[in-house]
């Protein structure tokens, strides 16, 4: 078995390189050949994955968080109708939402799964916006959730408090917006606050955004929060950690394969936690598009 390990050294507050070295030691103790390359700048993992996906490897392994996984998948997908090798995930940090759906809680578990060389096919989401095309494996959002993420990025020096700061700033400015959208050919209109399109169950680590989502069912789970008061919004946010937000009258869900979203004004997107592109968008599921070590 010969693996290529792509490492984000900044992941998990600069723990990526340390976790990569620990994982390399575990692989080599089991007789697995591994070469590793470190990301040097934003987007570098995408470039590395694009160059190496057709190389002489039995798999590519990502050491990092959801954003690192997003970069590598988009690199692997460039120009490839069929991906020749599987993907492994060694989580670093506190998020790692997708790896939780693979029952991977720590790097040691991830290494054991990869050494076992058992794979499964999982779905990808594909998003077309403006002149951009990208893929996501965890979640794609816009509206309040993305506005908070964008605002929080200005306060990164505050660590985990940055998201809390973002929530309160965007809540103070809260306004619903008119949204037209299509789900598998059926047209809807809503007064909306946010939309999350989920392939896996969780976002932001432990937030159970789409409890019914499955990474291999050939569908994406769409969660909408429609018009709500500021106080109602703040009371709704803790419910996401248990998935009970789906019981609220302002929350609407769909299972979909193809969809189009047209808010009245352009909304920033957050695919897998990254900030890329704006609405309007067309989204489709690609069933079983990628193999992952499981």
Sine and cosine of phi, psi and omega as CSV:
sin_phi,cos_phi,sin_psi,cos_psi,sin_omega,cos_omega
0.00,0.00,0.78,-0.63,-0.03,-1.00
-0.79,-0.61,0.86,-0.51,-0.11,-0.99
-0.87,-0.50,0.51,-0.86,0.18,-0.98
-0.95,-0.32,0.83,-0.56,0.01,-1.00
-0.97,-0.25,0.85,-0.52,0.05,-1.00
-0.96,-0.27,0.84,-0.55,-0.23,-0.97
-0.87,-0.49,0.75,-0.66,0.19,-0.98
-0.99,-0.14,0.98,-0.22,-0.08,-1.00
-0.93,0.38,-0.30,0.95,-0.03,-1.00
-1.00,0.01,-0.13,0.99,-0.05,-1.00
-0.89,0.45,0.52,-0.85,0.05,-1.00
0.84,0.54,0.70,0.71,-0.03,-1.00
0.84,0.55,0.80,0.60,0.10,-1.00
0.93,0.38,0.51,0.86,0.06,-1.00
-0.99,-0.10,-0.08,1.00,-0.12,-0.99
-0.84,0.54,-0.71,0.70,-0.05,-1.00
-0.92,0.38,-0.62,0.79,0.03,-1.00
-0.90,0.43,-0.71,0.70,0.02,-1.00
-0.90,0.43,-0.61,0.79,0.02,-1.00
-0.88,0.47,-0.68,0.73,-0.01,-1.00
-0.92,0.40,-0.66,0.75,0.05,-1.00
-0.88,0.47,-0.66,0.75,0.00,-1.00
-0.93,0.38,-0.65,0.76,0.05,-1.00
-0.85,0.53,-0.68,0.73,0.02,-1.00
-0.88,0.48,-0.68,0.73,0.00,-1.00
-0.90,0.43,-0.68,0.73,0.03,-1.00
-0.88,0.48,-0.74,0.68,-0.09,-1.00
-0.93,0.36,-0.51,0.86,0.09,-1.00
-0.90,0.44,-0.44,0.90,-0.01,-1.00
-0.99,-0.15,0.17,0.99,0.07,-1.00
0.98,0.20,0.33,0.94,0.00,-1.00
-1.00,-0.05,0.77,-0.64,0.05,-1.00
-0.99,0.14,0.81,-0.58,-0.03,-1.00
-0.69,-0.73,0.75,-0.66,0.20,-0.98
-0.94,-0.35,0.55,-0.83,-0.01,-1.00
-0.75,-0.67,0.51,-0.86,0.04,-1.00
-0.72,-0.69,0.64,-0.77,-0.05,-1.00
-0.98,-0.20,0.65,-0.76,0.11,-0.99
-0.95,0.32,0.68,-0.74,-0.03,-1.00
-0.93,-0.36,-0.22,0.98,-0.02,-1.00
-0.26,-0.96,0.24,-0.97,0.01,-1.00
-0.86,0.51,0.76,-0.65,-0.02,-1.00
1.00,0.00,-0.14,0.99,-0.03,-1.00
-0.91,0.41,-0.61,0.79,0.02,-1.00
-0.88,0.47,-0.58,0.82,0.05,-1.00
-0.89,0.46,-0.71,0.70,0.01,-1.00
-0.89,0.45,-0.70,0.72,-0.01,-1.00
-0.89,0.45,-0.70,0.72,-0.02,-1.00
-0.91,0.42,-0.64,0.77,0.01,-1.00
-0.88,0.47,-0.66,0.75,-0.02,-1.00
-0.95,0.32,-0.54,0.84,-0.20,-0.98
-0.98,-0.18,-0.18,0.98,-0.14,-0.99
-0.88,0.47,-0.47,0.88,0.01,-1.00
-0.98,-0.19,0.25,0.97,0.00,-1.00
-0.98,0.19,-0.05,-1.00,-0.05,-1.00
-1.00,0.09,0.92,0.40,-0.02,-1.00
-0.82,-0.58,0.45,-0.89,0.12,-0.99
-1.00,-0.07,-0.07,1.00,0.05,-1.00
0.11,-0.99,0.43,-0.90,0.14,-0.99
-0.95,-0.31,0.72,-0.70,-0.04,-1.00
-0.88,-0.47,0.80,-0.61,0.02,-1.00
-0.99,-0.13,0.79,-0.61,0.15,-0.99
-0.94,-0.34,0.96,-0.28,-0.05,-1.00
0.25,-0.97,-0.29,-0.96,0.00,-1.00
-0.98,-0.20,-0.30,-0.95,-0.04,-1.00
-0.89,0.46,-0.59,0.81,0.02,-1.00
-0.91,0.40,-0.62,0.79,0.06,-1.00
-0.90,0.43,-0.67,0.75,0.04,-1.00
-0.88,0.48,-0.66,0.75,0.03,-1.00
-0.86,0.51,-0.73,0.69,0.00,-1.00
-0.87,0.48,-0.73,0.68,-0.07,-1.00
-0.91,0.41,-0.70,0.72,0.00,-1.00
-0.87,0.49,-0.67,0.74,0.01,-1.00
-0.93,0.38,-0.52,0.86,0.12,-0.99
-0.93,0.36,-0.69,0.72,0.00,-1.00
-0.89,0.46,-0.57,0.82,-0.10,-0.99
-0.98,0.18,-0.27,0.96,-0.07,-1.00
-0.90,0.44,0.91,-0.40,0.06,-1.00
0.96,0.26,0.22,0.98,-0.05,-1.00
-0.88,-0.48,0.93,-0.37,0.12,-0.99
-0.94,0.33,-0.63,0.78,0.03,-1.00
-0.80,-0.60,0.80,-0.60,-0.01,-1.00
-0.99,0.16,0.80,-0.60,-0.12,-0.99
-0.98,0.22,-0.37,0.93,-0.08,-1.00
-0.72,-0.70,0.39,-0.92,0.00,-1.00
-0.99,0.14,0.17,-0.99,-0.04,-1.00
-0.88,-0.47,0.68,-0.73,0.10,-1.00
-0.91,-0.41,0.47,-0.88,-0.04,-1.00
-0.80,-0.60,0.85,-0.52,0.14,-0.99
-0.91,-0.41,0.96,-0.28,-0.15,-0.99
-0.96,0.27,0.60,-0.80,0.08,-1.00
-0.75,-0.67,0.71,-0.70,0.06,-1.00
0.99,-0.13,-0.36,-0.93,-0.16,-0.99
-0.95,-0.31,-0.24,0.97,-0.03,-1.00
-0.99,0.11,-1.00,-0.08,0.10,-1.00
0.78,0.62,0.77,0.64,-0.09,-1.00
-0.89,0.45,-0.67,0.74,-0.06,-1.00
-0.92,0.40,-0.66,0.75,-0.04,-1.00
-0.88,0.48,-0.42,0.91,0.02,-1.00
-0.93,0.38,-0.51,0.86,0.07,-1.00
-0.96,0.27,-0.22,0.97,0.12,-0.99
-0.99,-0.11,0.13,0.99,-0.03,-1.00
0.87,0.50,0.57,0.82,0.08,-1.00
-0.98,-0.20,0.91,-0.42,-0.04,-1.00
-0.97,-0.23,-0.34,0.94,-0.07,-1.00
-0.40,-0.92,0.23,-0.97,-0.04,-1.00
-0.86,0.50,-0.58,0.82,-0.02,-1.00
-0.89,0.46,-0.69,0.73,0.06,-1.00
-0.89,0.46,-0.64,0.77,-0.01,-1.00
-0.89,0.46,-0.70,0.71,0.00,-1.00
-0.88,0.48,-0.68,0.73,0.00,-1.00
-0.89,0.46,-0.65,0.76,0.03,-1.00
-0.90,0.45,-0.66,0.75,-0.03,-1.00
-0.93,0.37,-0.68,0.73,0.03,-1.00
-0.88,0.48,-0.56,0.83,0.02,-1.00
-0.90,0.44,-0.34,0.94,0.11,-0.99
0.85,0.52,0.50,0.87,0.11,-0.99
-0.98,-0.20,0.74,-0.67,-0.04,-1.00
-0.84,-0.54,0.33,-0.94,0.12,-0.99
-0.65,-0.76,0.46,-0.89,0.04,-1.00
-1.00,0.03,0.72,-0.70,0.05,-1.00
-0.78,-0.62,0.31,-0.95,-0.06,-1.00
-0.99,0.14,0.40,-0.92,0.20,-0.98
-0.84,-0.54,0.44,-0.90,0.19,-0.98
-0.99,-0.17,0.60,-0.80,0.05,-1.00
-0.86,-0.51,0.77,-0.63,-0.06,-1.00
-0.83,-0.56,0.77,-0.64,0.11,-0.99
-0.93,-0.36,0.84,-0.54,0.04,-1.00
-0.62,-0.78,0.73,-0.69,-0.04,-1.00
0.75,0.66,-0.87,-0.49,0.03,-1.00
-0.96,-0.29,0.35,0.94,-0.04,-1.00
-0.93,-0.37,0.59,-0.81,0.15,-0.99
-0.77,-0.63,0.80,-0.61,0.04,-1.00
-0.57,-0.82,0.20,-0.98,-0.05,-1.00
-0.86,-0.51,0.51,-0.86,0.07,-1.00
-0.68,-0.74,0.49,-0.87,-0.05,-1.00
-0.90,-0.43,-0.27,0.96,-0.06,-1.00
-0.93,-0.36,-0.93,0.36,-0.15,-0.99
-0.37,-0.93,0.47,-0.88,0.09,-1.00
-0.73,-0.69,0.81,-0.59,-0.05,-1.00
-0.74,-0.67,0.33,-0.94,0.19,-0.98
-0.45,-0.89,0.21,-0.98,-0.10,-0.99
1.00,-0.02,-0.58,-0.82,-0.08,-1.00
-0.79,0.62,-0.72,0.69,-0.09,-1.00
-0.88,0.47,-0.63,0.78,-0.01,-1.00
-0.98,0.21,-0.57,0.82,0.06,-1.00
-0.89,0.47,-0.63,0.78,0.04,-1.00
-0.90,0.43,-0.71,0.70,0.00,-1.00
-0.87,0.49,-0.67,0.74,0.01,-1.00
-0.91,0.41,-0.69,0.73,0.01,-1.00
-0.91,0.42,-0.64,0.77,-0.01,-1.00
-0.89,0.45,-0.49,0.87,-0.02,-1.00
-0.89,0.46,-0.39,0.92,0.04,-1.00
-0.97,0.22,-0.24,0.97,-0.09,-1.00
-0.87,-0.50,0.50,0.87,-0.07,-1.00
-0.83,0.55,-0.51,0.86,-0.03,-1.00
-0.88,0.47,-0.29,0.96,0.01,-1.00
-1.00,0.02,0.07,1.00,0.04,-1.00
0.91,0.42,-0.71,-0.70,-0.07,-1.00
-0.91,0.42,-0.33,0.94,0.04,-1.00
-0.94,0.33,-0.30,0.96,-0.05,-1.00
-0.87,0.50,-0.61,0.80,-0.01,-1.00
-0.93,0.36,-0.64,0.76,0.03,-1.00
-0.88,0.47,-0.67,0.74,0.04,-1.00
-0.87,0.49,-0.71,0.71,0.02,-1.00
-0.87,0.50,-0.67,0.74,0.00,-1.00
-0.85,0.52,-0.74,0.67,-0.08,-1.00
-0.95,0.33,-0.58,0.81,0.02,-1.00
-0.92,0.39,-0.74,0.67,-0.05,-1.00
-0.95,0.32,-0.54,0.84,0.06,-1.00
-0.90,0.44,-0.65,0.76,0.02,-1.00
-0.88,0.48,-0.49,0.87,-0.02,-1.00
-0.99,-0.13,0.16,0.99,-0.20,-0.98
-0.85,0.53,0.78,-0.62,0.15,-0.99
-0.57,-0.82,0.69,-0.72,0.09,-1.00
-0.97,0.23,0.25,-0.97,-0.01,-1.00
-0.63,-0.77,0.44,-0.90,0.02,-1.00
-0.97,0.26,0.75,-0.66,-0.03,-1.00
-0.78,-0.62,0.81,-0.58,0.19,-0.98
-0.96,-0.27,0.71,-0.71,0.02,-1.00
-0.48,-0.88,0.35,-0.94,0.03,-1.00
-0.84,-0.54,0.72,-0.69,0.07,-1.00
-0.86,-0.51,0.93,-0.37,0.00,-1.00
0.72,0.70,0.72,0.69,0.10,-0.99
1.00,-0.01,-0.18,0.98,0.01,-1.00
-0.99,-0.14,0.71,-0.70,-0.11,-0.99
-0.99,-0.15,0.63,-0.78,-0.01,-1.00
-0.68,-0.73,0.35,-0.94,0.16,-0.99
-0.70,-0.71,0.69,-0.73,-0.01,-1.00
-0.59,-0.81,0.35,-0.94,0.18,-0.98
-0.99,-0.14,0.98,-0.20,-0.32,-0.95
-0.94,-0.34,0.41,-0.91,0.11,-0.99
-0.93,-0.36,-0.76,0.65,0.10,-0.99
-0.44,-0.90,0.33,-0.94,0.10,-0.99
-0.77,-0.63,0.74,-0.67,0.15,-0.99
-0.84,-0.55,0.78,-0.63,0.03,-1.00
-0.94,-0.35,0.94,-0.34,-0.19,-0.98
-0.93,-0.36,0.69,-0.72,0.20,-0.98
-0.99,-0.15,-0.60,0.80,0.05,-1.00
-0.93,-0.36,0.14,-0.99,-0.17,-0.99
-0.97,0.24,-0.50,0.86,-0.22,-0.98
-0.90,-0.43,0.32,-0.95,0.14,-0.99
-0.59,-0.81,0.48,-0.88,0.02,-1.00
0.86,0.50,0.51,0.86,-0.01,-1.00
1.00,-0.05,-1.00,0.03,-0.15,-0.99
-0.96,-0.29,0.06,1.00,-0.01,-1.00
-0.98,0.19,0.87,-0.49,-0.10,-0.99
-1.00,0.02,0.95,0.32,-0.11,-0.99
-0.90,0.43,-0.68,0.73,-0.08,-1.00
-0.76,-0.65,0.98,0.17,-0.12,-0.99
-0.86,0.51,-0.43,0.90,-0.05,-1.00
-1.00,-0.05,-0.03,1.00,-0.06,-1.00
-0.93,0.37,0.55,-0.83,0.10,-1.00
-0.74,-0.68,0.68,-0.73,-0.10,-0.99
-0.97,0.23,-0.06,1.00,-0.05,-1.00
-0.68,-0.74,0.46,0.89,-0.05,-1.00
-0.99,-0.16,0.01,1.00,0.01,-1.00
0.98,0.21,0.25,0.97,0.02,-1.00
-0.72,-0.69,0.39,-0.92,0.22,-0.97
-0.95,-0.31,0.62,-0.79,0.02,-1.00
-0.99,-0.14,0.84,-0.54,-0.05,-1.00
-0.97,-0.25,0.81,-0.59,0.02,-1.00
-0.87,-0.49,0.85,-0.53,0.05,-1.00
-0.92,-0.40,0.71,-0.70,0.24,-0.97
-0.96,-0.28,0.89,-0.45,-0.01,-1.00
-1.00,-0.08,-0.04,-1.00,-0.20,-0.98
-0.71,0.71,0.75,-0.66,-0.06,-1.00
-0.44,-0.90,0.42,-0.91,0.03,-1.00
-0.96,0.27,0.25,-0.97,0.04,-1.00
-0.88,0.48,-0.70,0.71,0.01,-1.00
-0.90,0.44,-0.65,0.76,0.03,-1.00
-0.89,0.46,-0.62,0.78,0.03,-1.00
-0.90,0.44,-0.74,0.68,-0.01,-1.00
-0.89,0.46,-0.57,0.82,0.03,-1.00
-0.96,0.27,-0.40,0.92,-0.01,-1.00
-0.98,0.21,-0.54,0.84,-0.12,-0.99
-0.84,0.54,-0.70,0.72,0.03,-1.00
-0.89,0.46,-0.44,0.90,-0.02,-1.00
-0.92,0.39,-0.39,0.92,-0.01,-1.00
-0.90,0.44,-0.47,0.88,-0.01,-1.00
-0.93,0.36,-0.34,0.94,0.04,-1.00
-0.93,-0.37,-0.10,0.99,-0.03,-1.00
0.99,0.17,0.10,1.00,-0.05,-1.00
-0.99,0.17,-0.09,1.00,0.08,-1.00
-0.88,0.47,-0.40,0.92,0.00,-1.00
-0.91,0.41,-0.27,0.96,0.01,-1.00
-1.00,0.09,-0.13,0.99,-0.03,-1.00
-0.97,0.24,0.57,-0.82,-0.02,-1.00
-0.93,0.38,-0.40,0.92,-0.01,-1.00
-0.99,0.12,-0.09,1.00,-0.03,-1.00
-0.98,-0.21,0.69,-0.72,-0.04,-1.00
-0.75,-0.67,0.62,-0.78,-0.03,-1.00
-0.76,-0.65,0.48,-0.88,0.07,-1.00
-0.62,-0.79,0.47,-0.88,0.27,-0.96
-0.95,-0.30,0.77,-0.64,-0.17,-0.99
-0.57,-0.82,0.41,-0.91,0.10,-0.99
-0.94,-0.33,-0.59,0.81,0.06,-1.00
-0.72,-0.70,0.61,-0.79,-0.05,-1.00
-0.41,-0.91,0.41,-0.91,0.05,-1.00
-0.72,-0.70,0.69,-0.73,0.02,-1.00
-0.80,-0.61,0.77,-0.63,-0.01,-1.00
-0.74,-0.67,0.99,0.11,0.12,-0.99
-0.92,0.38,0.36,-0.93,-0.04,-1.00
-0.91,0.42,-0.44,0.90,0.09,-1.00
-0.75,-0.67,0.44,-0.90,-0.06,-1.00
-0.88,0.47,0.71,-0.71,0.02,-1.00
-0.87,-0.50,0.69,-0.72,0.03,-1.00
-0.93,0.38,0.50,-0.86,-0.03,-1.00
-0.95,-0.31,0.52,-0.86,0.10,-0.99
-0.78,-0.62,0.99,0.13,0.10,-1.00
-0.98,0.21,0.84,-0.55,0.03,-1.00
0.77,0.64,0.60,0.80,0.07,-1.00
1.00,0.07,-0.16,0.99,0.05,-1.00
-1.00,0.08,0.32,-0.95,0.03,-1.00
-0.93,-0.37,0.98,-0.19,-0.12,-0.99
-0.57,-0.82,0.79,-0.61,0.16,-0.99
0.97,0.22,0.10,-1.00,0.01,-1.00
-0.61,-0.79,0.34,-0.94,0.11,-0.99
-0.95,0.32,0.35,-0.94,0.12,0.99
-0.97,0.25,0.39,-0.92,-0.05,-1.00
-0.66,-0.75,0.44,-0.90,0.21,-0.98
-0.89,-0.46,0.74,-0.68,-0.07,-1.00
-0.77,-0.63,0.65,-0.76,0.06,-1.00
-0.63,-0.78,0.47,-0.88,0.11,-0.99
-1.00,0.00,0.61,-0.79,0.10,-1.00
-0.93,-0.38,1.00,-0.08,-0.12,-0.99
-0.88,0.47,0.75,-0.67,0.09,-1.00
0.83,0.56,0.53,0.85,-0.15,-0.99
-0.94,0.33,-0.50,0.86,-0.10,-0.99
-0.76,-0.66,0.60,-0.80,0.11,-0.99
-1.00,-0.07,0.70,-0.72,0.06,-1.00
-0.81,-0.58,0.52,-0.86,0.08,-1.00
-0.93,0.36,0.76,-0.65,-0.05,-1.00
-0.61,-0.79,0.00,0.00,0.00,0.00
